[in-house]
């Protein structure tokens, strides 16, 4: 059985608009339960090629609010998937293209939705990498090329993720994350696939 090619698309400015639409839904339904809603991952970096899937982090103060988030999101059609081996980051899967189901039957873009604890290593990882890539065009071009090269070289998602690990570790290290945290992040990312 052959695996599908890993799709890497040129940056699309519509990704920002799609995120804003989803953010408005989460803000409406989660109100003061969450303290932030962040567009993370490659689709959040203008000019960067990406798998055309939005990554979104809902930020909560602590785990005591997680049950409320789960309740609201399952009501919108998401399936709670637990932490998938990543500490302080909880995953949700959309059950259909109409998730979040707000009663309008709107088809939403593909997205990964997570709930992260504020100031956690997993959230800091997402924000630090995103912010570094947004701020440094040279870094962005280097990462863009690396992702394209890896996608052309393999159909194995684990190999693709592992191929990005050294670059991500370098960026995180240059931006203040401790090596022990970075090693943990890399290990956890490889484990989840």
N, C-alpha and C positions, 0 to 999 in steps of 0.2 A: 504494500500500500504506500503510495507516495504522499508526502505531506504537501500542503499548499504553500506556495511562495509567500514569504513575509512581505506584506504590502507596506511600502514606504511612499507616502505622497508628498508632493511639494507643499510648502506651507500654504494654507488657505485662510484668508482673513475672516471667512464666515465662521471659523471655529470659535473666535472670540464672541461673536453674536450668539452662537448656539449655547455657549457656556452661560452668557448673561440670561438667556431665556430660562435655562434650567435653574440657575441661581435664584431667579425671581420666584420660581415654584417652591424651591426649598425654603427660601426666606419666608414665604407666605405660610407654609404649613408647619415649619419648625420654629418660627418666630424667635422667642428669646431662649430656646433650648440650646441653640448653637451660638457660638461667639464669633464665628467666621465661616465663610464659604470660599474656598480657594481653587482656582483653575491651576492645575499643576501638570507635570509631564510635558512632553515635546509640543503638543498642540497649544500650549500656553506661551510659547516662545516665538514671537514674530520672526519670520524668515527661516525657521528651522523645519526641515522635512520631518514627517512623523507618520506613525501608524495612524490612520484616520479614526481614532477613538479618543474621545475626551476623557481626561482623568480629573476627578473632582474630589477634593477633601472637605468634608464638613468638620469643623473644629469645635470640640466641646471642652469645658474646663476640666472635667474628670469623669471617671467611669460611672458615677452615680446618675449621670444624664443619659447614659447609653440606652437604657431600657425604654426611655421616652422616645429616643430617636428611632429605635427598632420598631416600636409601635406605630409611629407615624409613617415610616417608610414602608412597612409591610402593608399598611392601609393604602399606600399609593401603588402597590404592586411589586415591590422589591422583595427579594428573598435574602434573608440574613445568612451570611456564610461564615461568620466568626472571624477570628484574626488570621486564619490561613498561615499560621506560623510567624506572623509579623507582630511583634509586641506593640500594643497601644494603637493599632490600626485595624479597624473592623470593616470587612468587605460586604457589599450588597450587590446582588445581581438583578438586573432588570428582567422581568419575566416575559416581556414582549416589547415590540417597538413602540407601544403606547404607554410604556412605563417611563416616567411617573404618570399614573392614570388619574387625571384631574377631572374626568367626566367629559372631556372634549374629544377624546379618541385621536388626539394629535399624535403623529408619528415623530418620535424624538431621535436625535442622532445617537449612534453607538457611543456608550460611555461606561466608564468604570467609576463606581461611587464608593468612597471610603469615609469612615468616621474616625477621626484621629483625636487623640488627647493633646491638648495644648502643651507646647514646649517639649513634646516627646521626640525621641531620636527619629522615629519614622516620619513625623511631620517636618522636623527640621531638615531631614534629608531631602524631601520633596521641594521645600521652599528654597533651600540653599542652592540646589542644583538649578532650579528654574531661574532664580534671581541672578546667578552667576552667568548663565547662558544669555539672559536678556541683556546683561550689562556689557558683555565682551564679544564683539563681532568675530574676532579671531577664534575664540573658543567655540562659538556657535558654528562657524564654518568647519572647524575640525570635527566636531561631533556629528554634524550633518553628513560629512563624507564618510566617517566611520560607520554610521548607521546604514548608509546606502551600500557600502562595501560588504558589510556583514549580511545584509538582506540578499545581496546578489550571490554570496558565497554559501549560504545555508538555508534550509527550510526548517531547521530544528530551532524552536524558540529558546530552548535551554542554551544552545551554542550561541545564539544571537545575544541573549542576555549576558552570558559569561564573557562574550567578546567586548561588551561595553564596560565591564566591571573596572578594569584598570583606569580607563578614562574618568569614570564617575568617581572612583576613589581619589584620583589626583585632584579633581575639582573640589570635592568635599574637604580634602585635606588643606588645600590652599585657602579655603574659606572658613577654617576654624573648627571643623569637626575633629574630634579625637580619633586616633587610629583605631582604638578598640571599638568605637562606635561604627566606624567605617567597615571594619572587618565583620562586625555583626550584621550590618545592612547587606553587605555582599552575600554573606552566608544565608540570610533569610530570603533574599531575592532569588537565589538559586534553588532553595528548598521549596518555594511555592509553586514551581512549575513541574 
